[in-house]
Amino acid sequence: MKLIQKKQLKGLTVTLTTMLSLVFTTHLVQAKTTAITNATVYTVASQGILSQATVVIEDGTIIAINPEQVEADEIIDANERILTPGFIGSMNSLGLVEVGAVARTRDGSDKKADITFDGSLAFNPKSTLIAYTRKGGITSNIVAPDGGEGLFAGQTFAANLSGDFNSIIANQNAVLVYLGAESKGSRAQKLQLLDHKFADIQEKLTKKKAKDDKSPKTLKRDEKVIKSLLAGEKPLLAYADRATDLLALLALKEKYALDLVLVSASDAVLVADEIAAAKVPVIISAIDNLPSSFDSLHGSLSNMALLVKAGVKVILTPKGESHNLNQLRFDAGVAVANGLAKTDALSALTANVADVFKLNAGRIAVGKNADLVLWSADPFELSTKVDLMWINGKPVSTQSRQDALRDRYTGSSDMPRAYIK
């Protein structure tokens, strides 16, 4: 009996020790709470713009806005500076291309790339362009492949710009297709092929359902992706400029109930009412005002403002490659100077992108990711700098390789002159 009691007592001691250890460990790893106080907060949500507001973040999430009492491990006085959601870039090759002129640093395309092409497998979160891009207040990005020789270019993916190896938020989150003018052949061929692809898979799925086969033939990988498009599980991002192509795509959307997004869309202003009625978002550059082909004769600095006025949800994308992605806010400033309201410009860089690509970001609201930027002044002004930035609630630096090179070659050093001049 005494032996049993000793064993029981020993077991109880071990249990209590384990419990106390767990409590102590939990206390040690408890998430740090940060409160940003006295900020001018552009929520890009129903609360609008808040003056002298407080935003509390914990464990990568916004947990409170203007709480009655501020209790936090760290309190940062914003001194009435502007706090916005982190900007979201889109439709570029950030992390897939380091130097465009060096073939071995380009992973955004492949001759054999098709609808299943997943560029996220080659994403480099340690790219020197990541930190450089953060300078523009960009905390996450939608990366788009260039594809191959087939109809579809592949699938986009979302990544935050923390530089961490686990920075991919979502892979294979949208399908990309390039349409429009062809140097050889007709644009009609691709539009027709796109229609036939959807029709064939729809017919195949309908026959399967009618047979009610308990062991139906497995769909091929590319067919599964098209099935997800037909089910509205993924957006179809369609690059096209001419109004006739845009109208053809709107017809395909209606025919197959697609989640369609138009990209580039220089002629969108000509059919803005139709696009708005179909509730199709447009991803467009604000500074693409010079025609690069006969398909893009209607590019204008005022196009974003005109589309928003017509009721179109607009996303701002950079012109060219990803090396100047950090200048996206300046493009937004150009759009503002040409009639776009500042609040709409901000939405085009944040909430609208989050909505289209289903990201838990883009707004300052309780439950959203704590991707935030504190600016020295108006973010659309050239002289404004990023003062502080958080990605998933963690502060990140905007110091880049370019800064290190500047400091090395302009500062004093004990190294021989050739190394610093």
C-alpha positions as CSV (number, residue, x, y, z in Angstrom):
1,M,0.0,0.0,0.0
2,K,2.8,2.4,0.9
3,L,4.6,1.5,-2.3
4,I,1.6,2.3,-4.3
5,Q,1.2,5.6,-2.5
6,K,4.8,6.5,-3.2
7,K,4.4,5.7,-6.9
8,Q,1.2,7.8,-7.0
9,L,2.9,10.7,-5.2
10,K,5.9,10.4,-7.6
11,G,3.6,10.5,-10.6
12,L,1.7,13.5,-9.2
13,T,5.0,15.4,-8.6
14,V,6.1,14.7,-12.2
15,T,2.7,15.9,-13.4
16,L,2.8,19.1,-11.4
17,T,6.4,19.8,-12.5
18,T,5.3,19.3,-16.2
19,M,2.4,21.6,-15.8
20,L,4.5,24.3,-14.1
21,S,7.1,24.0,-16.9
22,L,4.4,24.4,-19.5
23,V,3.0,27.5,-17.8
24,F,6.5,29.0,-17.5
25,T,7.3,28.2,-21.1
26,T,4.0,29.6,-22.4
27,H,4.7,32.8,-20.5
28,L,8.1,33.1,-22.1
29,V,6.9,32.6,-25.6
30,Q,3.8,34.8,-25.2
31,A,3.4,37.1,-28.2
32,K,4.6,40.6,-27.9
33,T,1.9,43.3,-28.1
34,T,2.6,46.5,-29.9
35,A,0.4,49.6,-29.8
36,I,0.8,52.3,-32.4
37,T,-0.7,55.4,-30.9
38,N,-1.6,59.0,-32.1
39,A,-1.7,57.9,-35.7
40,T,-3.6,59.2,-38.7
41,V,-5.0,55.8,-39.8
42,Y,-6.2,55.2,-43.3
43,T,-8.1,52.0,-42.6
44,V,-9.3,51.4,-46.2
45,A,-12.3,49.9,-44.4
46,S,-15.7,51.1,-43.2
47,Q,-14.1,53.2,-40.5
48,G,-12.5,55.4,-43.1
49,I,-9.7,57.8,-41.9
50,L,-9.2,58.0,-38.1
51,S,-7.3,60.8,-36.4
52,Q,-5.1,60.4,-33.4
53,A,-6.0,56.7,-33.4
54,T,-4.5,53.6,-31.8
55,V,-3.8,50.3,-33.5
56,V,-2.8,47.3,-31.4
57,I,-1.1,44.3,-33.0
58,E,-0.2,40.9,-31.5
59,D,0.9,37.6,-32.9
60,G,0.9,38.9,-36.5
61,T,-2.7,40.2,-36.3
62,I,-4.5,43.5,-35.6
63,I,-6.3,42.8,-32.4
64,A,-7.8,46.3,-31.6
65,I,-8.4,49.7,-33.0
66,N,-8.9,52.6,-30.5
67,P,-9.3,50.4,-27.4
68,E,-10.6,52.2,-24.2
69,Q,-7.3,51.4,-22.5
70,V,-3.9,50.8,-24.1
71,E,-2.0,48.0,-22.6
72,A,1.0,46.8,-24.7
73,D,4.6,45.6,-24.3
74,E,5.6,48.3,-26.8
75,I,4.0,51.7,-27.4
76,I,5.0,53.7,-30.5
77,D,3.9,57.3,-30.7
78,A,3.2,58.0,-34.4
79,N,3.0,61.8,-33.8
80,E,0.0,62.0,-36.1
81,R,1.9,60.5,-39.0
82,I,0.0,58.4,-41.6
83,L,-0.5,54.7,-41.0
84,T,-1.7,52.6,-43.9
85,P,-2.0,48.9,-44.7
86,G,1.1,47.6,-46.4
87,F,0.9,48.0,-50.2
88,I,0.4,44.9,-52.3
89,G,2.3,44.6,-55.6
90,S,1.0,42.5,-58.5
91,M,1.7,41.0,-61.9
92,N,5.5,41.1,-61.8
93,S,8.4,38.6,-61.5
94,L,9.8,39.7,-58.1
95,G,11.8,36.8,-56.6
96,L,11.8,34.9,-59.9
97,V,14.2,37.2,-61.8
98,E,17.3,38.7,-60.3
99,V,18.9,40.3,-63.4
100,G,16.8,40.3,-66.6
101,A,19.9,40.2,-68.8
102,V,21.4,37.1,-67.1
103,A,19.6,34.0,-68.2
104,R,20.6,31.9,-65.2
105,T,18.8,34.3,-62.9
106,R,15.5,34.0,-64.7
107,D,13.0,31.5,-63.5
108,G,9.7,33.0,-64.5
109,S,9.3,31.1,-67.8
110,D,10.0,27.9,-69.6
111,K,9.2,26.6,-73.1
112,K,7.2,23.7,-71.5
113,A,5.3,25.8,-69.1
114,D,1.6,25.3,-69.2
115,I,-1.5,25.9,-67.1
116,T,0.0,23.9,-64.2
117,F,3.3,25.9,-64.1
118,D,3.9,26.9,-60.5
119,G,6.7,29.5,-60.3
120,S,6.5,29.6,-56.4
121,L,8.9,26.6,-56.4
122,A,11.6,28.9,-57.7
123,F,10.8,31.9,-55.5
124,N,13.9,33.4,-53.8
125,P,12.9,35.3,-50.7
126,K,16.5,36.4,-50.3
127,S,16.5,38.3,-53.6
128,T,18.3,41.6,-53.3
129,L,15.2,43.2,-54.9
130,I,13.0,42.2,-51.9
131,A,14.4,44.8,-49.4
132,Y,14.6,47.3,-52.2
133,T,10.9,46.9,-52.9
134,R,10.0,47.3,-49.3
135,K,11.3,50.9,-49.6
136,G,8.0,51.6,-51.5
137,G,5.8,50.5,-48.6
138,I,5.1,47.2,-50.3
139,T,4.7,44.3,-47.8
140,S,3.4,41.6,-50.1
141,N,3.2,40.8,-53.8
142,I,1.4,38.7,-56.4
143,V,4.1,37.1,-58.6
144,A,3.1,36.2,-62.2
145,P,5.0,33.8,-64.5
146,D,5.7,34.6,-68.2
147,G,4.7,31.0,-69.2
148,G,5.9,29.1,-72.3
149,E,4.7,28.4,-75.8
150,G,1.2,27.2,-74.9
151,L,-2.1,29.1,-74.3
152,F,-1.8,29.5,-70.6
153,A,1.2,31.1,-68.9
154,G,0.8,29.3,-65.6
155,Q,-0.4,30.3,-62.2
156,T,0.4,33.2,-59.9
157,F,1.3,33.1,-56.2
158,A,1.3,35.5,-53.3
159,A,4.3,36.1,-51.1
160,N,5.0,38.5,-48.3
161,L,8.3,40.5,-48.4
162,S,9.6,39.6,-45.0
163,G,12.6,37.8,-46.6
164,D,11.8,34.7,-44.6
165,F,11.9,31.2,-46.3
166,N,8.3,30.7,-45.3
167,S,7.1,33.9,-46.9
168,I,4.8,32.4,-49.6
169,I,1.2,33.1,-48.5
170,A,-0.6,31.2,-51.2
171,N,0.6,29.3,-54.3
172,Q,-1.4,28.6,-57.5
173,N,-4.0,31.2,-56.6
174,A,-4.9,32.4,-60.1
175,V,-4.4,31.3,-63.8
176,L,-2.8,33.6,-66.3
177,V,-3.4,33.8,-70.0
178,Y,-2.0,36.2,-72.6
179,L,-4.3,37.2,-75.5
180,G,-4.4,39.8,-78.2
181,A,-2.3,40.6,-81.2
182,E,0.0,37.9,-82.6
183,S,3.1,38.4,-84.7
184,K,2.2,35.2,-86.5
185,G,-1.4,34.0,-86.9
186,S,-4.6,35.4,-85.6
187,R,-5.8,36.6,-82.2
188,A,-9.0,34.7,-82.9
189,Q,-7.2,31.3,-82.6
190,K,-6.4,31.8,-78.9
191,L,-9.8,33.1,-78.0
192,Q,-11.4,30.2,-79.8
193,L,-9.0,27.7,-78.1
194,L,-9.8,29.2,-74.7
195,D,-13.5,28.8,-75.4
196,H,-13.0,25.2,-76.6
197,K,-10.9,24.3,-73.5
198,F,-13.7,25.4,-71.2
199,A,-16.4,23.7,-73.3
200,D,-14.5,20.4,-73.5
201,I,-14.0,20.1,-69.7
202,Q,-17.5,21.3,-68.9
203,E,-18.9,18.6,-71.2
204,K,-16.6,16.0,-69.7
205,L,-17.7,16.9,-66.2
206,T,-21.4,16.9,-67.2
207,K,-21.1,13.4,-68.7
208,K,-19.4,12.2,-65.5
209,K,-22.2,13.5,-63.3
210,A,-24.9,12.0,-65.6
211,K,-23.3,8.6,-65.4
212,D,-22.9,8.8,-61.7
213,D,-19.9,6.5,-62.0
214,K,-18.6,5.5,-58.6
215,S,-15.0,5.3,-59.9
216,P,-14.8,8.0,-62.6
217,K,-11.7,8.4,-64.7
218,T,-9.3,10.7,-63.0
219,L,-8.9,14.1,-64.6
220,K,-5.5,15.1,-65.9
221,R,-3.6,17.9,-64.0
222,D,-4.4,20.6,-66.5
223,E,-8.0,19.5,-66.6
224,K,-8.2,19.8,-62.8
225,V,-7.0,23.4,-63.1
226,I,-9.6,24.3,-65.7
227,K,-12.2,22.6,-63.5
228,S,-11.3,25.0,-60.7
229,L,-11.7,27.9,-63.1
230,L,-15.2,26.7,-64.1
231,A,-16.1,26.3,-60.4
232,G,-15.0,29.9,-59.7
233,E,-12.3,28.6,-57.2
234,K,-9.6,30.6,-59.0
235,P,-9.6,33.9,-61.0
236,L,-8.7,33.8,-64.6
237,L,-6.2,36.7,-65.2
238,A,-6.5,37.6,-68.9
239,Y,-4.0,39.9,-70.5
240,A,-5.7,41.8,-73.4
241,D,-5.9,45.4,-74.6
242,R,-8.2,45.8,-77.6
243,A,-11.9,46.5,-76.8
244,T,-13.1,43.6,-79.0
245,D,-10.9,41.2,-77.0
246,L,-12.2,42.5,-73.7
247,L,-15.8,42.1,-74.9
248,A,-15.0,38.5,-76.0
249,L,-13.6,37.8,-72.5
250,L,-16.7,39.2,-70.9
251,A,-18.8,36.9,-73.0
252,L,-16.7,33.9,-71.9
253,K,-17.2,35.0,-68.3
254,E,-21.0,35.0,-68.7
255,K,-21.0,31.7,-70.6
256,Y,-18.9,29.8,-68.1
257,A,-19.5,31.8,-64.9
258,L,-15.8,32.6,-64.6
259,D,-14.1,34.7,-62.0
260,L,-12.5,37.0,-64.6
261,V,-9.9,39.7,-64.1
262,L,-8.7,41.9,-67.0
263,V,-5.0,42.8,-67.1
264,S,-3.4,45.7,-69.0
265,A,-6.7,46.6,-70.7
266,S,-5.7,49.8,-72.5
267,D,-9.1,49.9,-74.2
268,A,-11.1,49.3,-71.0
269,V,-12.3,52.9,-71.0
270,L,-14.1,52.3,-74.2
271,V,-16.2,49.5,-72.6
272,A,-16.1,50.6,-69.0
273,D,-19.8,50.4,-68.5
274,E,-19.9,46.8,-69.7
275,I,-16.9,45.9,-67.5
276,A,-18.6,47.5,-64.5
277,A,-21.9,45.7,-65.2
278,A,-20.1,42.4,-65.3
279,K,-18.3,43.2,-62.0
280,V,-14.9,42.4,-63.5
281,P,-11.9,44.0,-61.9
282,V,-9.1,45.5,-64.0
283,I,-5.4,45.4,-63.3
284,I,-3.9,48.4,-65.0
285,S,-0.8,50.6,-65.0
286,A,-1.4,54.3,-64.2
287,I,1.5,55.5,-66.4
288,D,0.9,53.4,-69.5
289,N,-0.1,56.3,-71.7
290,L,2.0,55.6,-74.8
291,P,0.8,53.0,-77.3
292,S,3.1,50.0,-77.7
293,S,0.9,48.4,-80.4
294,F,-2.3,49.0,-82.4
295,D,-4.1,47.3,-79.5
296,S,-3.2,50.1,-77.0
297,L,-4.1,53.3,-78.7
298,H,-6.3,54.5,-75.9
299,G,-3.8,54.5,-73.0
300,S,-4.1,57.6,-70.9
301,L,-2.9,58.9,-67.5
302,S,-6.6,59.5,-66.7
303,N,-7.8,56.0,-67.4
304,M,-7.7,54.8,-63.8
305,A,-9.9,57.7,-62.7
306,L,-12.3,57.1,-65.6
307,L,-12.7,53.4,-64.8
308,V,-13.3,54.1,-61.1
309,K,-15.9,56.7,-62.0
310,A,-17.7,54.1,-64.1
311,G,-17.8,51.7,-61.2
312,V,-14.9,49.4,-62.0
313,K,-12.8,47.9,-59.3
314,V,-9.2,48.8,-60.2
315,I,-5.8,47.4,-59.1
316,L,-2.6,49.3,-59.8
317,T,0.3,47.4,-61.3
318,P,3.7,48.7,-62.2
319,K,4.9,49.3,-65.8
320,G,7.7,47.0,-66.8
321,E,9.7,44.5,-64.7
322,S,9.9,44.2,-60.9
323,H,13.1,46.3,-60.5
324,N,11.2,49.5,-60.0
325,L,8.3,48.0,-58.1
326,N,9.1,50.2,-55.2
327,Q,8.0,53.2,-57.3
328,L,4.4,51.9,-57.4
329,R,3.3,54.7,-55.0
330,F,4.6,57.3,-57.4
331,D,2.5,55.8,-60.1
332,A,-0.5,56.1,-57.8
333,G,0.5,59.8,-57.3
334,V,0.4,60.3,-61.1
335,A,-3.1,58.8,-61.2
336,V,-4.2,61.1,-58.3
337,A,-2.8,64.1,-60.3
338,N,-5.0,63.0,-63.2
339,G,-8.3,62.8,-61.4
340,L,-8.2,59.7,-59.2
341,A,-9.2,60.3,-55.5
342,K,-6.5,59.5,-53.0
343,T,-8.7,57.0,-51.2
344,D,-9.4,55.2,-54.5
345,A,-5.6,55.1,-55.3
346,L,-5.0,53.6,-51.8
347,S,-7.6,51.0,-52.4
348,A,-6.0,50.1,-55.7
349,L,-2.8,49.3,-53.8
350,T,-4.4,47.5,-50.9
351,A,-8.0,46.3,-50.4
352,N,-8.8,45.7,-54.0
353,V,-5.8,43.4,-54.5
354,A,-6.6,41.6,-51.3
355,D,-10.2,41.1,-52.4
356,V,-9.4,39.7,-55.9
357,F,-6.7,37.4,-54.6
358,K,-8.4,36.5,-51.3
359,L,-5.7,37.7,-49.0
360,N,-6.3,38.5,-45.3
361,A,-4.6,41.9,-45.8
362,G,-5.1,45.3,-47.4
363,R,-7.2,46.9,-44.6
364,I,-6.6,48.0,-41.1
365,A,-9.3,46.1,-39.3
366,V,-9.5,43.7,-36.4
367,G,-8.5,40.2,-37.5
368,K,-6.5,41.3,-40.5
369,N,-2.8,40.6,-40.9
370,A,-0.6,43.2,-39.3
371,D,1.0,44.4,-42.5
372,L,1.4,48.1,-41.8
373,V,3.4,51.1,-42.9
374,L,4.0,54.3,-41.0
375,W,4.9,57.1,-43.3
376,S,6.9,60.3,-42.8
377,A,4.2,62.2,-44.7
378,D,1.7,61.6,-47.7
379,P,2.8,58.2,-49.2
380,F,2.1,59.5,-52.7
381,E,4.6,62.3,-52.4
382,L,8.1,61.9,-53.8
383,S,9.9,63.1,-50.7
384,T,8.0,60.8,-48.3
385,K,9.8,57.9,-46.7
386,V,8.8,54.8,-44.9
387,D,9.6,55.4,-41.2
388,L,8.4,52.0,-39.9
389,M,7.1,48.9,-41.4
390,W,5.6,45.7,-40.0
391,I,5.0,42.4,-41.9
392,N,2.9,39.8,-39.9
393,G,3.3,42.1,-36.9
394,K,7.1,42.0,-37.0
395,P,9.2,45.1,-37.7
396,V,11.2,44.8,-40.9
397,S,14.0,47.0,-42.3
398,T,14.0,49.0,-45.5
399,Q,17.8,48.9,-45.8
400,S,18.8,47.4,-49.1
401,R,21.9,46.4,-51.0
402,Q,21.8,49.7,-52.7
403,D,22.1,51.5,-49.3
404,A,25.1,49.3,-48.4
405,L,26.8,50.1,-51.6
406,R,26.2,53.8,-51.2
407,D,27.6,53.7,-47.7
408,R,30.6,51.7,-48.8
409,Y,31.6,53.9,-51.7
410,T,30.8,57.3,-50.1
411,G,32.0,56.7,-46.6
412,S,35.5,56.7,-45.1
413,S,37.3,53.4,-44.6
414,D,40.7,51.9,-43.7
415,M,40.6,49.8,-46.9
416,P,42.6,50.8,-49.9
417,R,41.1,53.6,-52.0
418,A,40.2,51.3,-54.8
419,Y,37.8,49.4,-52.6
420,I,35.8,52.6,-51.6
421,K,36.0,54.8,-54.7
